[in-house]
Structure formats: C-alpha cells, structure tokens
Amino acid sequence: MTENIRRMCIYLNEGDRQGGKPLWQVVIEFLRAEGCSGATVFRGVSGFGGHNHIHTSNLADLSSNLPLMIDLIDSTEKINSILPRLDELVTEGLITLQDVQIYKYSYRRENLSNVHPWNVGDAMTPANHLITAQPPTSLYDAIKMLLNKSFRALPVVDETNKVVGIVTDGDIFTKGGAPFRLDHLQALAGDPLLLTQTLDTFRATAKTVAEIMSTPVVTLNRNESLVEAAKLMNTWHLKRLPVVDGEGKLIGLLSRFDLLQASLKQPRITVEANESPVPQLKINAYTLVDEIITGDFPRILEDATLSEALSRLMAARQHRAVVVNQQGKAIGVITESDMIARVGQQTRTGILQGLRRKLGLSTEEFALNLTTNKVSNIVQGRLISIPAGARLSQAVEMMAQEKVKILPVLDEAGRPQGVLTRRIILQALLHASEQ
C-alpha cells in the first residue's frame, strides 16, 4: 500500500465564477497545469450549505445552482504546494483534507513514443499557406498581395526559393514612403473608389521589394524550440520569423500569434528525474494579469472629437486606445482603422488627410467634420477585456480566441487598470519557461 497520500475535496456551487469562467473549470485547469495526477468533478442533485438554501435540480429551472465537489488524490507534498493558490480561488466554499492509503492504482498508458515538446515546425504556418514576393516585385504589387490577408509580411525569395529578405507593414510605411499602413488601406474596403485612388498613388512609384525589404533576415529551422524562437523575437523586437530548411529555402513562417496558440495547445511533457529538461514555452499557473500589465496606454473620452482622437492614436505606439466614459469606465477600444471604416465618405477623406498631415505630406488643417464628430459615434461592438485578478492563462486563451492585439484589464467598476499586448505576454511566457 502507498503511504504519504492525501485526498482533497473541494465543495463549490455550480454558479460560482472567477474571472468570467465557472470556478470549477478554473480549479480543474489550475490542477492540470500544476501536474496533479487527476481530479474529478461531481455534480449533486440537491443540497444546502451555510446559507441554508436548498438547491435542487429542476427541469423547469435552467439556472439551478447545484452543489459540486472536486475530488483529488495526490501526494501530500503536491497537495500542500497547491493549497495557497486554492485558498485564493475558493473564497466561498469548503476544502477538506484526508490522509488515505492507495491499495491499487492502474490506468491504460498511452503510446507516448511520438509525443514531444512542440518545436517551430509544429507551430509555424507552412509555406503553402503563404504568399511570397521576389526582389523585382513592385511596391504596388506587394501591397496588393498583402491586402485583405490575415498576415502582415511577405517573405522575399529568389528563383530557387531561398529567403533573401522580408517585407513587413513597417517596411512599406517607412522605407516605401507610404502615407498609410496596410490596416488603413483594408479599412477602405467599403469605399472601393477611394481605395483604388489611394492604391494608384503607389502604382506611379518605381520602387521595388528589393529596395524596401529587411535584409539580412533572422530565420529559424523547424527543429528549434519555441523558447528559442520567442527569445529571438523578444531580443530583436520582431513579430514574425521565416522558417527555412538546411539550404535556406522557405518552409514556413512563425509569428507571435502562433506562439500564443502553441502555448495553449502543445502537450504537457513530464520529465523523469534522470532526464534533461526540454525547453517548453509554458504559462505560469500562478501569474495574474495584474503583475504584467502596462499602464502606459492612451485613454480617450467618448465625447472627444475625431481630430483629438486621431492625434492621440498617431502618437501611440500601439495605434490603439481605450475609450472611456465620464466615470472612467471602459466602453471600447478604438484604432485609426476603426475611424476610417466607420465614418462617412467626407469624414473618411478628412481622416486620411490627417494621417498625411502627421507625416508632413500635407499642410492642411484638420477638416471641420473631424472637429465636430465625436468618438462615441464610432465605438461599436462588445468590449473584449479581462478582469483584474484573472490568471495569465485566461488572458492568453482570450487573445488567441478573439485574435486581438491589445486586451484591457479592468477593475470591478470597469475602469481600465492597464493593458496586455502580445509582446508583454510573450515576455511573461519566456520568463515562466526559464524558471
């Protein structure tokens, strides 16, 4: 019989929540992330607790708040190590501990011969899903290739498919002399005539991809660890890296977004005591979003004019701002592209003029309609945010699922305390992986 084993029972209610999720799910995810041997959630049919209210399953009541029990058996050392965090999570409920002996424990072992920590090849976007350019490709054609695509970079290859450079949105904007970024142009999709006129300004230029591409290129091979890839991105402030074979030929592209998804999907590998640890990009189950957020982000009042908002956005590093009401409560996130896409034609032309003015390409003052229209008129849709006190894993999951680049962190009153960006989260994943 096995000794030094404990059983833990956690009693909750079905309606208990933490960070926007059912509390039982948060606890189960935490236990799994901590490497516990297993846990089971039991749902009661009826019961009452400290409030003396009887909760009963009723087919006519779709919001029944039934009792739940999470049952876990593990080593005393493991149970003791997770108790402090469980004490924080379970603010109302019951946790019991009991010494037990295991008479028999067996399970069907999976074939793990092909299971390994994910590497670059597992997480990258393969080359057959990419669009490439060659050095003689015109700037106009490069922009057309990237329009309405989910990616913002063109690997540049020679006639043998060897990577010789990469063209990013930043290259087009800075080296190509473009007055607008790709997301600005995509926002013109609802105004085909203005989009065509704007694109025609690039057709006249004689610039080619060879003149604006970033070269030499930092590349990866498919067998490198995701930790090494994340280190390269963080060190060189890069958002994506081409993946090449032994001959330098393009086989894929790895982005920061790919790394965020991989941190959620990759298998958890248990390393035996006599084995060397394998670098894995992982999420620290104890890290809270409050610990890593940045408070350096612009806030814009909902009654600000579009000209005021445009000036703030153009000065912001992320080109995004959190919109707040008079009480300081967040009601949305706004970008320059949102402004272009959600206004009328005359106002849209004024916004483009304002962007050109910022670059010194126009000396005209802001159009009158930009000084009279309010930000509140263009804030649309639900606010994608996360509450203060939520775990980093929840933030990573939300950013990957919603495909957002910035995630406001709100206090209980809905006021923004800071924001999370993909770069900040990648740094947190790196820190956890090096522990």
C-alpha positions in Angstrom: 0.0 0.0 0.0 1.2 3.5 -0.8 1.5 6.0 2.1 2.0 9.7 2.4 -1.0 10.3 0.2 -3.8 12.8 0.7 -7.3 13.2 -0.6 -8.7 16.7 -1.1 -12.4 17.5 -1.6 -13.4 21.0 -2.7 -17.1 21.9 -2.3 -18.5 24.6 -4.6 -21.7 25.8 -6.1 -22.4 25.5 -9.8 -22.9 29.2 -10.1 -19.6 30.2 -8.6 -17.4 32.1 -11.1 -13.9 33.5 -11.2 -12.5 35.8 -14.0 -15.6 35.2 -16.1 -15.4 31.4 -16.0 -17.1 28.8 -13.9 -15.0 28.3 -10.8 -14.9 24.6 -11.1 -13.3 24.9 -14.6 -10.8 27.4 -13.3 -9.8 25.0 -10.5 -9.6 22.0 -12.8 -7.4 23.9 -15.3 -5.2 25.0 -12.4 -4.8 21.4 -11.1 -3.9 20.2 -14.5 -1.3 23.0 -15.1 0.3 22.1 -11.8 0.8 18.5 -12.9 -1.6 16.9 -10.4 -2.3 13.2 -11.0 -6.0 13.7 -11.8 -9.2 15.2 -10.5 -13.0 14.6 -10.9 -15.9 17.0 -10.7 -19.1 15.5 -9.2 -22.5 17.3 -9.5 -25.1 16.9 -6.8 -28.8 16.6 -7.4 -29.7 18.6 -4.3 -28.2 20.1 -1.2 -27.9 23.1 1.1 -24.9 24.9 2.8 -24.1 27.8 5.0 -26.8 30.0 3.6 -29.4 27.2 4.5 -30.9 27.4 1.0 -31.9 24.1 -0.6 -30.7 23.8 -4.2 -32.4 21.2 -6.3 -32.2 20.2 -9.9 -35.4 21.2 -11.6 -36.1 20.8 -15.3 -38.1 24.0 -15.3 -35.2 25.9 -13.8 -32.4 26.4 -16.2 -30.3 28.4 -13.8 -30.2 25.9 -10.9 -27.2 26.5 -8.6 -26.4 22.9 -7.7 -23.6 21.7 -5.3 -20.4 20.5 -6.9 -17.5 18.5 -5.4 -14.0 18.3 -6.9 -12.2 15.1 -5.7 -8.4 14.9 -5.9 -5.9 12.3 -4.6 -2.2 13.1 -4.8 1.0 13.1 -2.7 1.0 15.2 0.5 3.8 17.3 -1.0 1.8 18.1 -4.1 -1.4 18.8 -2.1 0.5 21.2 0.2 2.1 23.0 -2.7 -1.3 23.9 -4.3 -3.2 24.8 -1.2 -2.2 28.5 -1.1 -3.5 29.2 -4.6 -6.7 27.2 -4.0 -7.2 29.2 -0.9 -7.2 32.4 -3.1 -9.5 30.8 -5.7 -12.1 29.3 -3.4 -13.3 32.4 -1.5 -16.7 30.8 -0.5 -16.9 27.0 -0.1 -15.3 24.2 1.7 -12.0 22.3 1.3 -11.3 19.1 3.3 -8.2 17.0 3.6 -7.9 13.4 4.5 -4.9 11.0 4.7 -5.5 7.9 2.6 -3.8 4.7 1.5 -3.8 3.6 -2.1 -4.4 -0.2 -2.4 -4.3 -0.3 -6.2 -3.8 2.3 -9.0 -3.6 1.4 -12.7 -4.5 3.1 -15.9 -4.2 2.5 -19.6 -0.9 4.0 -20.7 -0.9 6.0 -23.9 1.7 5.4 -26.6 4.0 8.4 -26.0 6.7 7.4 -28.4 5.7 10.2 -30.9 4.9 12.8 -28.2 7.5 15.6 -27.9 7.5 19.2 -26.8 6.4 21.3 -29.7 9.1 22.9 -31.8 9.0 25.6 -34.5 7.8 23.1 -37.2 4.7 22.2 -35.1 3.6 25.8 -34.6 4.6 27.6 -37.8 2.3 28.5 -40.7 3.5 26.2 -43.6 4.8 27.8 -46.8 1.9 26.5 -48.9 -0.4 28.9 -46.9 1.9 31.9 -47.5 2.4 34.4 -50.3 5.9 35.3 -51.3 7.5 38.1 -53.4 10.7 38.3 -55.3 13.2 41.2 -55.3 12.0 42.7 -58.6 8.3 42.7 -57.4 7.0 46.3 -57.4 5.9 48.0 -54.2 2.4 48.3 -55.7 2.1 44.6 -56.3 3.5 43.8 -52.8 0.8 45.9 -51.2 -1.9 44.3 -53.4 -0.6 40.9 -52.3 -1.0 41.7 -48.6 -4.4 43.5 -48.8 -7.2 41.6 -47.1 -4.9 38.9 -45.8 -4.5 37.9 -42.1 -0.8 38.2 -42.2 1.3 41.5 -42.5 4.5 40.2 -44.0 5.8 38.9 -47.3 8.8 36.6 -47.3 11.1 37.5 -50.2 12.7 34.6 -52.1 15.0 34.2 -55.0 14.3 32.0 -58.0 15.4 28.9 -56.0 13.0 29.7 -53.1 15.8 30.7 -50.8 14.9 33.5 -48.4 16.7 36.8 -49.1 14.5 39.2 -47.2 11.1 40.0 -45.7 8.7 42.9 -46.3 6.6 44.0 -43.4 3.9 46.6 -42.9 6.6 48.7 -41.2 8.9 48.4 -44.3 6.1 49.6 -46.6 5.3 52.5 -44.3 8.8 53.7 -43.5 11.1 52.7 -46.4 8.4 52.6 -49.1 7.2 56.1 -48.3 3.6 55.0 -48.0 1.4 57.6 -46.2 -0.9 54.8 -44.9 -0.4 51.4 -43.2 -2.0 48.2 -44.6 -4.7 48.3 -41.9 -5.6 51.8 -43.1 -6.0 50.5 -46.7 -8.0 47.5 -45.6 -10.4 49.8 -43.8 -11.2 51.4 -47.2 -12.8 48.2 -48.4 -16.2 49.8 -48.0 -15.2 52.6 -50.3 -13.8 50.9 -53.4 -13.4 54.2 -55.4 -11.3 55.8 -52.7 -9.3 52.6 -52.2 -8.5 52.5 -55.9 -7.5 56.1 -55.9 -5.2 55.6 -52.9 -3.6 52.5 -54.4 -3.0 54.3 -57.7 -0.6 56.6 -55.8 1.7 53.6 -55.3 1.4 52.4 -58.9 3.4 55.5 -60.1 6.4 54.8 -57.9 9.3 52.8 -59.3 10.3 51.3 -56.0 10.7 47.5 -55.8 10.7 45.0 -53.0 14.5 44.8 -53.2 14.7 48.5 -52.1 12.4 48.2 -49.1 12.8 44.7 -47.7 14.6 43.9 -44.5 17.8 42.0 -45.1 19.6 40.0 -43.9 16.8 38.1 -42.3 16.7 36.4 -38.9 15.5 32.9 -39.7 14.6 29.7 -37.8 14.9 26.0 -38.6 11.9 23.7 -38.0 13.6 21.8 -35.1 14.4 24.8 -32.9 12.4 25.0 -29.7 9.6 27.6 -29.3 11.5 29.0 -26.4 14.5 29.9 -28.6 12.1 31.4 -31.2 10.4 33.5 -28.6 13.9 34.7 -27.4 14.8 35.8 -30.9 11.5 37.7 -31.4 11.9 39.4 -28.0 15.6 40.3 -28.5 15.2 41.7 -32.0 11.6 43.1 -31.5 10.3 41.0 -34.3 6.7 39.9 -34.8 7.4 37.0 -37.2 10.3 34.9 -38.4 10.7 32.9 -41.7 11.4 29.2 -41.2 14.0 27.6 -43.6 15.4 24.2 -44.4 19.1 23.3 -44.4 19.5 25.0 -47.8 17.9 28.3 -46.7 14.7 27.6 -48.6 11.4 28.8 -47.2 9.2 26.2 -45.5 7.1 28.3 -43.2 6.6 31.5 -41.1 6.3 31.7 -37.3 4.5 34.7 -35.7 4.0 35.8 -32.1 0.3 34.8 -32.5 1.5 31.3 -33.5 3.5 31.2 -30.2 0.5 32.2 -28.1 -1.6 29.5 -29.7 1.2 26.9 -29.2 1.4 27.7 -25.5 -2.2 26.6 -25.2 -2.2 23.6 -27.5 1.2 21.9 -27.0 1.2 18.7 -25.0 2.4 18.8 -21.4 5.6 16.6 -21.2 6.6 15.1 -17.9 10.4 14.9 -17.5 11.7 12.0 -15.5 14.3 12.7 -12.7 17.1 11.2 -14.7 16.3 13.1 -17.9 17.5 16.6 -19.0 14.6 19.1 -19.1 13.4 20.1 -22.6 12.7 23.8 -23.1 8.9 24.3 -23.3 7.0 27.5 -23.8 4.7 27.5 -20.9 2.3 29.5 -18.8 2.9 30.0 -15.1 -0.4 29.0 -13.4 0.2 31.4 -10.6 0.8 34.6 -12.7 -2.0 37.1 -12.6 -2.6 39.7 -15.3 -2.1 42.5 -12.7 1.5 41.5 -12.4 2.5 42.1 -16.0 0.2 44.8 -17.4 1.5 48.1 -18.7 -0.2 51.3 -17.5 1.4 53.2 -20.4 -1.6 53.3 -22.8 -3.8 56.1 -24.1 -7.3 56.7 -22.8 -9.8 58.7 -24.9 -13.0 60.2 -23.6 -16.1 59.2 -25.5 -17.0 62.8 -26.1 -13.6 63.7 -27.6 -13.6 64.9 -31.2 -12.3 62.7 -34.0 -9.4 65.1 -34.5 -8.4 64.8 -30.9 -8.7 61.0 -31.0 -6.6 60.9 -34.3 -3.8 62.9 -32.8 -3.7 60.6 -29.7 -3.8 57.5 -31.8 -1.0 58.6 -34.2 1.2 59.3 -31.1 0.5 55.9 -29.5 2.9 53.1 -30.1 0.2 50.5 -30.5 -2.1 52.9 -32.6 -4.9 51.8 -30.2 -6.6 53.5 -27.3 -9.2 52.6 -24.7 -12.3 54.7 -24.9 -13.8 55.6 -21.5 -17.0 57.5 -20.4 -17.1 60.4 -18.0 -17.0 57.9 -15.0 -13.8 56.4 -16.3 -15.4 53.1 -17.3 -14.1 51.5 -20.4 -16.6 51.2 -23.2 -14.4 50.1 -26.2 -11.1 50.1 -28.0 -10.5 52.3 -31.0 -7.9 52.3 -33.8 -7.2 54.6 -36.7 -8.6 51.9 -39.0 -11.9 51.9 -37.0 -12.2 55.6 -37.6 -11.6 55.2 -41.4 -14.1 52.3 -41.7 -16.9 53.6 -39.6 -17.4 57.1 -40.9 -19.0 58.7 -44.0 -17.0 59.4 -47.1 -16.3 63.1 -46.4 -15.1 62.4 -42.9 -13.1 59.4 -44.2 -11.2 61.7 -46.6 -10.6 64.1 -43.7 -9.0 61.3 -41.6 -6.7 60.3 -44.5 -5.7 63.9 -44.9 -5.0 64.0 -41.1 -2.7 61.0 -41.4 -0.8 62.6 -44.3 -0.5 65.8 -42.3 1.1 63.9 -39.5 3.8 62.6 -41.9 4.4 66.1 -43.3 2.8 65.2 -46.6 0.0 67.8 -46.2 -0.1 71.2 -44.6 -3.9 71.4 -44.5 -5.7 71.8 -41.1 -8.0 69.1 -39.8 -11.2 69.0 -41.7 -14.2 70.7 -40.0 -16.1 67.4 -39.7 -13.2 65.9 -37.7 -13.5 68.7 -35.1 -17.3 68.2 -34.7 -17.8 64.4 -34.8 -17.4 62.6 -31.5 -15.7 59.3 -30.7 -18.9 57.9 -29.2 -20.4 57.8 -32.7 -17.9 55.2 -34.0 -17.3 53.0 -30.9 -19.1 49.7 -31.9 -19.4 46.1 -30.7 -18.6 44.5 -27.4 -15.6 45.4 -25.4 -13.2 42.5 -25.2 -11.5 42.8 -21.8 -10.4 40.8 -18.8 -10.9 41.5 -15.1 -8.1 42.4 -12.8 -7.1 39.3 -10.8 -7.6 36.9 -13.7 -4.9 34.4 -14.5 -2.4 34.8 -17.3 -3.6 31.6 -18.9 -7.1 33.1 -19.3 -5.6 36.2 -21.0 -3.6 34.1 -23.4 -6.7 32.0 -24.2 -8.8 35.1 -24.8 -6.3 36.8 -27.0 -5.8 33.7 -29.1 -9.6 33.0 -29.4 -10.6 36.6 -30.1 -7.4 37.4 -32.2 -6.9 40.8 -30.5 -3.6 42.6 -30.2 -4.5 44.5 -27.0 -6.5 43.4 -24.0 -7.7 46.0 -21.4 -7.6 44.9 -17.8 -10.5 46.3 -15.8 -11.2 46.7 -12.1 -14.5 45.8 -10.5 -16.0 49.2 -11.6 -15.0 48.6 -15.2 -12.2 51.1 -15.1 -9.0 50.2 -17.1 -6.0 49.5 -14.9 -3.7 48.7 -17.8 -3.5 46.7 -21.0 -1.9 43.4 -22.1 -0.2 43.2 -25.5 1.2 40.1 -27.4 4.7 41.3 -26.7 4.1 41.6 -23.0 2.5 38.1 -22.8 5.4 36.6 -24.9 7.8 38.1 -22.3 5.8 36.5 -19.5 5.8 33.1 -21.2 9.6 33.4 -21.7 10.0 34.2 -18.0 8.0 31.2 -16.9 9.9 28.9 -19.3 13.2 29.9 -17.8 12.2 29.2 -14.3 
